Amino acid sequence: MNEGAVNPGFIMQEQPVAERIMRTIVRRDDVSSAYLFYGGDGLGKDTLARWFVAALQCGCQDPVSRPCGDCSSCRKCAEQNHPDVHVLDRHDDRSTVSIDQIRNEVRPVLRRRAYEGGHKIILVPEAHRLTPEAQNAMLKSLEEPAGSTVVVLVSPSLRPLLPTVRSRCVRIPFHDLNYSTFRVRLQRDRQLSESDCRQLYLATAGNVELSEAIVHSEEESQRWKTIEQLAEELVEGTFPSPVEITEWAERLAPDRDAARDYLALLTVAMRGRLLRSAREGQFRFADCVDVISRMDEAIATNANARLALEVMFVKLRRILDSDYN
């Protein structure tokens, strides 16, 4: 399996609840029809979801040793060419996973038998990008799984998914890292001072994936500085004019995907301020995060990105105004 840059064992140490749930399922061979891995970015959801998929397909006779990494099924999972594992990704030119993809990619998998006689697994790494129509279409596979079909959904939160979808899944939560764990992860590949680590932890609300990108990528560092500047102008009230609102909207929304990426960063920036603010100010930043999330959902469902950002900026300024209550 493609473990990426992070060792699954390391993530399991950071996510003991998720580890306990997954190992119990694998050890008992008590497999449900649907699982939902959820939690913030950078916590290893995708890596461990793929580890879990490989464990379910592993041919090792000893459940405690799954995934063994050596059998034919494990090697196929590692090379991402197992015939009974289908990864449902959004198309490059789309910001969402559509109902047509469910019809054209998922249903054929449900109709056939497993090629290797085990589970048929549908992995959705960006379940939060499923449109409501696609989620409703997916419900059929959750309610009436064909044979030994297993659906594995991965999402940064529960909110984008319909209650009917959430209720049919075994939920596997991924919790935010505490500071000591965050620091260890961040200092694995590069020596950073204690003050730099703490500053990143506070600024990104403990988002280790983003912090690693900021440290290692000049492009990502510049994008983060842009969002931090925007957040500061919003908070300090130096962002009042319609011209500035239009300029920022144009800057952040050259296209739909770029706008959503910047909104994800702005959400992190506001969450960081929420955690650092006094109790009486926390509700303002919580409301800001909610507004940003709603605008992201609007853009995902084909709202005009620049117009949505302009509306969002007006709402954020109103929330952050001293008279807001």
N, C-alpha and C positions, 0 to 999 in steps of 0.2 A: 504494500500500500504506500502511496505517496504521503510521507509523513511531513513533508515540507521542512522548514528550518527548525521546527521545535520537536523535541523528543516527546512522544505521548506519555512516557513514564514521568517526565518532568511535569507535564500538565496534570497528570493524575495526582501528583503530590499537592498541587495547588487546588485541585477540585475534588476533595475527598468524597463529597456527597454524590457527585456524578460517577466517580469511580466505583463506589459501593453499589450503586444501582446497576451499573453496566456489568460488573463482575458477577453479581448475584444472578442476573438474567442469563448470562453466558454459562455460569456454572450449573444452574438448574435446568438449562435448556428449556426455560419457560418463556416462550417468545410470543409477544402480543402482535397485533396487526399494525400498530402505528406508534411511533415515538417522536417526541418533540424536544430537541435540544435548544435551550434558549438562555440568553444572557448577553452581556455587553461584548463589544468588539475586543479582540485580542486575548480572549480567555481560553481558546483552543477548541471551540465547539466543532468546527469543521474537521479538524484533525482527529478528534475523538469520535466523531460520527463515522468517519471512514474506518477508524480502528474497530469500531463496533460492527460495521458492515462486514469487515474482513473476519471478525470473530464469529459472526453468524454463519459465514460461508465456509469457515475452516474445516478441513477434513480430519483434523487431529482427534483421536479417540478420547483423549483426556481433556475434559472441558476446562480444567484449570489452566491448561497450556495454550488455549485459544486466544488470539490467533497465533499459530506457531511460526508463521513467516516462511516455512519451508515447503509446505504442501503445494500441490498444483493450484488449488483455489486461492491460497494466500498470494502466490506469485502473480496470478492473474489480477487479483485486486490491487497489488502493488503496481502493476503495469497498466491499471485502469482499463483492462479489456476482458473482464469477467462477463460471460454472456448472460448471466442472470442478475447482473447489477446494472440498472439504468439510472444515469445521473440526469436529472431534469434541470438544465440550465436555461436561463433566459437567452434569447438570441442577441447577438452583438448589436443589432440595430434597434433593440427594444429596451425600455426601462422596466418592463414588467414581464411576468410569465402569463401568457394568455390562455384562454379556454381552448383555443385551437391546438396548443401544444399538449394539453391534457388529452384531447381527442385523438391527435395524430401520434403522440409518443407514449402516453401512459396506457391508454386502453388496449393497444396491441399487445403490450406486455402482460396485461391482466388476462387476455383471452388465451394465451398460449401456456403450455406446460413449461416447467423449468427444464432447461437443457441438461443440467447436471444433476437433476433430481433433488436438489435442496430447496432453499428459499429463493423466491423471486423478490428482489429488493429494488425499491424506487427511492433514490436519495435526492432530496430537494435542498441544495445548499443555501438557497435564498428564498425560503418559504415566505418571507415577508413581502416579496415582490409578486406573489400570486395575486391576480386580480380577484375581486369577490366572486366573479363568475367562474374563474378557474378553481377557486376554493370549493365552490358548490359542486363543480364537476368532480373534484377530487374526493368529495364526501362519499361518493358511491364506492370507491375503492376502500375507504375506511369502514363503511357500514357493511359492505358485502365483499370482503376480500376473497379473491379467487385463489383457491388452493392455499399454498403457504406464502402468500404475498405479504411483505413487510414494507411499510412506508416510513421513511426516516426524514423528518422535517428539521431544518436548522433555521433559527430566526433570532435576531438580536433582542426581541421582546415578544410578549404574548399579544400585545395590543393589535398588531396588524392582522392577526388571524381571527376568523369568525369563532364565536363561542362554540358553535357546533363542531368545528374542527378541533379546537382545543380539548373539548370534552372527550373526544374519542382517542386521544393520544396519552401514552404514558409520558409524563413530563420529566425531563432530566435537566435540572437547573444548574447554571454556571454562575458562581458568585464572584463579585468584584474582589480583586486582590487587596490584601492589607499592604501597608507601606513596606514592611520588611521583605515580603515576597516580591513585590514590585521592584524593589531595589536590586535584589539578587538577580532577577530576570534581566533587568536593564544593564547590569554590570557584567553579564556573562561574556560579551564580545568586545566590550570597550570600557576602559577605565573612566568613570565619571565621578566627579566630586559628590560628597554628601549633599551639598547645597544644590547642585544641578539636579540630582535625583529628586530631591524633595520639591524643588520648584516645578519640575515636570509632573510629578505626582499630583500636586495641588492644581496646576493649570489644566491638566487633562482629566481630572477626576479619577486618576488611577488607571487610565486607558493605556495599558502597556504596549499594545500593538501600535497605536498612534505614536507613543513616545519613542519606540524603537525606530519608527519611520522618520520622525523628526531628527533623531540623532544620526541616522545613517544616510538620509537622503536630503540633499540641498533643496531639491524641488519641493519635497513635502514640508521642509522647514519653512520655506518661503510661503507656501500656502497657509501654514499654521499662523505665521506672522501676520498675514493678510487678515485672517479671521480674528485674531487677537486684537488687531487694530480696529476692526469693525465693532467687535464686542465692546471695546473700551469706549469708542465714540458713542455707542448706544447708551452705555451705562452712565457716562459723564454728561450726556445731554448736549454733545457738540455735533449732533447729527440731525439738524432740524430742517434743512431746506429741501424742497421738492427736487431741485436740481441734483443734490447729492444723493437723494434716494434713487433717482433714475440712473445716475452714474454707477452706484454700487450694484444695482440690479443688472445693468448691462455687463459689469465686470464679472459678476459671479455666475451669470447664466448665458455663456456662449452657446450652450445646448442644454437639453434636459438632464443628461447624466451628470454634467459638470455642476449644475445647480444643486442636484441632490447630494453630490459629494461635498459641496461647500456647506449645505445644510447639516450634514452629518457632523462636520467639524464645528459648526456654530452650536449645535446641540451640546457637544463635549465642552466647548468654552463656557456655555451658560451653566452646565452642570458643575463645572469647576467653581464658578462664582457662587453657585447655590451652596456648595459645601463649605466655602470660605466665609460666607456672609453671616452676620448676626441673625439670631432667630427671627426677629421682626422683619428682616428683609428677604428671608428665604422663600416666602410664598410668591414674591415677584418673579424670582428666577424660575421657580417651578412653573408659573404661568407662562413664562417665556418659552421654556422647553416644550410645553404643551402646544403653544402657537406654532413653533417651528415644526413640530411633528405633524400637525394638521396640514401645514403648507406642503410638507414633503409628500403627504398622502395625496393632496390635490394635484401636485405636479406628476406624481406616479400615475394618476388617472387622467392624464392628458390636459391638465390646465396649462395655460400659457405661463411658462416659467418666469419670465421677467415681470409680468403683471403680478403673479403670485408673490414674488419677492418684494415688490413695491408695497403691496397690501400688508405683507408681513412686517416690513420695516415700520410702517405707520402704527401697527398694533403693538409692536415691541416698544416703540417710543412712548406710547400711551401707558403701557404697563410700567415702564421704568420711570415715568414722571412722578415727581414727589407727591402729587395729590392723588395718585392711584390708590384705590382701596377695594 
